[in-house]
Amino acid sequence: MRNLFKLIKSDEPTLTDGEYVYIKDKSVTIQICGNGVYCVNKWVESEQTMYHSAFMTLTDAMKIVINNKYNGVNK
């Protein structure tokens, strides 16, 4: 499952989070929020807006992205 994502580590971990970018749709990422929690983010270019999901495990976040069910970020 992880092979569908590219890990982008933060250059400044105290300022920004690392993320997993979905290879099939770079507007969808999984933000590494720390303490074992993640959230799904979806950038909508036409709205110039980033939508976020609730916090969850990495496995759950990856399943949501792969199954195209972004839980609150499905735009």
PASEBA-1860 file (N, C-alpha, C; in nm, 3 decimals):
! residues 75
1> MRNLFKLI> 0.083/-0.119/0.000/0.000/0.000/0.000/0.087/0.126/0.000 ~ 0.196/0.125/0.076/0.284/0.243/0.083/0.349/0.276/-0.050 ~ 0.357/0.178/-0.140/0.419/0.204/-0.269/0.335/0.299/-0.355 ~ 0.212/0.329/-0.314/0.127/0.424/-0.387/0.148/0.567/-0.340 ~ 0.238/0.584/-0.243/0.263/0.715/-0.183/0.412/0.746/-0.183 ~ 0.445/0.873/-0.194/0.584/0.917/-0.182/0.599/0.996/-0.053 ~ 0.690/0.954/0.032/0.714/1.023/0.158/0.798/1.147/0.133 ~ 0.747/1.262/0.177/0.820/1.389/0.170/0.847/1.431/0.314
9> KSDEPTLT> 0.972/1.421/0.354/1.009/1.458/0.491/1.021/1.609/0.501 ~ 0.984/1.662/0.616/0.993/1.805/0.640/1.139/1.847/0.656 ~ 1.175/1.960/0.595/1.307/2.018/0.614/1.317/2.088/0.749 ~ 1.203/2.130/0.802/1.194/2.202/0.930/1.086/2.138/1.016 ~ 1.113/2.024/1.080/1.010/1.951/1.154/0.942/2.031/1.266 ~ 1.009/2.133/1.318/0.944/2.213/1.421/0.844/2.314/1.363 ~ 0.851/2.334/1.230/0.762/2.432/1.165/0.657/2.367/1.074 ~ 0.696/2.263/1.003/0.605/2.199/0.908/0.608/2.048/0.926
17> DGEYVYIK> 0.497/1.984/0.888/0.486/1.839/0.898/0.533/1.773/0.769 ~ 0.583/1.651/0.782/0.610/1.570/0.665/0.477/1.521/0.610 ~ 0.482/1.460/0.491/0.358/1.410/0.432/0.385/1.298/0.334 ~ 0.282/1.219/0.312/0.282/1.119/0.207/0.198/1.175/0.093 ~ 0.256/1.182/-0.026/0.185/1.233/-0.144/0.133/1.112/-0.223 ~ 0.005/1.115/-0.256/-0.056/1.008/-0.334/-0.005/1.019/-0.478 ~ 0.059/0.915/-0.527/0.123/0.919/-0.658/0.022/0.939/-0.770 ~ -0.099/0.885/-0.757/-0.200/0.894/-0.862/-0.270/1.030/-0.866
25> DKSVTIQI> -0.260/1.107/-0.758/-0.325/1.239/-0.752/-0.249/1.324/-0.651 ~ -0.158/1.406/-0.699/-0.071/1.484/-0.611/-0.144/1.590/-0.529 ~ -0.273/1.612/-0.557/-0.351/1.707/-0.477/-0.401/1.642/-0.347 ~ -0.376/1.512/-0.332/-0.416/1.439/-0.212/-0.291/1.398/-0.136 ~ -0.285/1.438/-0.010/-0.170/1.403/0.074/-0.218/1.352/0.208 ~ -0.129/1.283/0.277/-0.152/1.240/0.414/-0.050/1.312/0.500 ~ -0.098/1.398/0.584/-0.012/1.478/0.670/0.029/1.398/0.793 ~ 0.159/1.401/0.825/0.211/1.335/0.945/0.199/1.434/1.060
33> CGNGVYCV> 0.099/1.413/1.145/0.067/1.510/1.250/0.143/1.485/1.380 ~ 0.206/1.371/1.393/0.281/1.337/1.514/0.201/1.249/1.608 ~ 0.270/1.189/1.702/0.207/1.101/1.801/0.123/0.991/1.739 ~ 0.162/0.945/1.620/0.093/0.833/1.556/-0.038/0.868/1.489 ~ -0.064/0.996/1.468/-0.188/1.035/1.400/-0.157/1.106/1.269 ~ -0.250/1.094/1.177/-0.237/1.146/1.041/-0.371/1.205/0.999 ~ -0.369/1.291/0.898/-0.494/1.337/0.838/-0.478/1.346/0.688 ~ -0.589/1.326/0.620/-0.592/1.333/0.474/-0.620/1.478/0.434
41> NKWVESEQ> -0.542/1.528/0.339/-0.561/1.663/0.287/-0.590/1.655/0.139 ~ -0.681/1.743/0.093/-0.715/1.749/-0.050/-0.712/1.894/-0.094 ~ -0.622/1.928/-0.187/-0.615/2.063/-0.243/-0.712/2.072/-0.360 ~ -0.799/2.174/-0.357/-0.893/2.198/-0.467/-0.850/2.328/-0.535 ~ -0.788/2.312/-0.649/-0.729/2.426/-0.721/-0.832/2.533/-0.754 ~ -0.949/2.492/-0.802/-1.050/2.590/-0.843/-1.100/2.677/-0.728 ~ -1.087/2.626/-0.605/-1.129/2.701/-0.486/-1.011/2.762/-0.411 ~ -0.890/2.724/-0.452/-0.769/2.766/-0.380/-0.781/2.733/-0.232
49> TMYHSAFM> -0.827/2.609/-0.203/-0.858/2.567/-0.066/-0.805/2.427/-0.038 ~ -0.756/2.407/0.084/-0.713/2.275/0.130/-0.818/2.224/0.229 ~ -0.870/2.105/0.202/-0.966/2.040/0.291/-0.894/1.932/0.371 ~ -0.935/1.912/0.497/-0.868/1.819/0.588/-0.969/1.722/0.647 ~ -0.923/1.600/0.673/-1.006/1.500/0.740/-0.981/1.505/0.890 ~ -1.051/1.421/0.961/-1.024/1.400/1.104/-0.893/1.324/1.117 ~ -0.839/1.318/1.239/-0.717/1.242/1.266/-0.745/1.093/1.264 ~ -0.646/1.012/1.219/-0.661/0.867/1.210/-0.524/0.803/1.199
57> TLTDAMKI> -0.522/0.670/1.193/-0.396/0.598/1.175/-0.350/0.611/1.030 ~ -0.223/0.583/1.007/-0.170/0.589/0.871/-0.239/0.487/0.781 ~ -0.260/0.367/0.831/-0.326/0.263/0.751/-0.465/0.306/0.710 ~ -0.542/0.362/0.806/-0.677/0.408/0.774/-0.673/0.521/0.672 ~ -0.579/0.613/0.689/-0.567/0.725/0.595/-0.534/0.675/0.454 ~ -0.443/0.581/0.444/-0.406/0.528/0.312/-0.524/0.455/0.248 ~ -0.600/0.379/0.327/-0.717/0.309/0.273/-0.820/0.408/0.222 ~ -0.843/0.516/0.295/-0.939/0.619/0.253/-0.896/0.680/0.121
65> VINNKYNG> -0.769/0.711/0.107/-0.719/0.772/-0.017/-0.731/0.673/-0.132 ~ -0.685/0.552/-0.113/-0.687/0.451/-0.219/-0.830/0.421/-0.264 ~ -0.924/0.420/-0.169/-1.064/0.391/-0.201/-1.142/0.516/-0.240 ~ -1.072/0.630/-0.250/-1.132/0.756/-0.293/-1.248/0.799/-0.202 ~ -1.233/0.778/-0.072/-1.334/0.818/0.027/-1.267/0.908/0.129 ~ -1.254/1.033/0.097/-1.171/1.124/0.176/-1.235/1.174/0.304 ~ -1.347/1.121/0.346/-1.406/1.154/0.478/-1.404/1.302/0.511 ~ -1.487/1.380/0.446/-1.492/1.522/0.476/-1.404/1.607/0.388
73> VNK> -1.319/1.543/0.309/-1.234/1.620/0.217/-1.262/1.580/0.073 ~ -1.369/1.508/0.051/-1.399/1.458/-0.083/-1.461/1.567/-0.168 ~ -1.378/1.635/-0.245/-1.423/1.744/-0.333/-1.389/1.709/-0.475
END
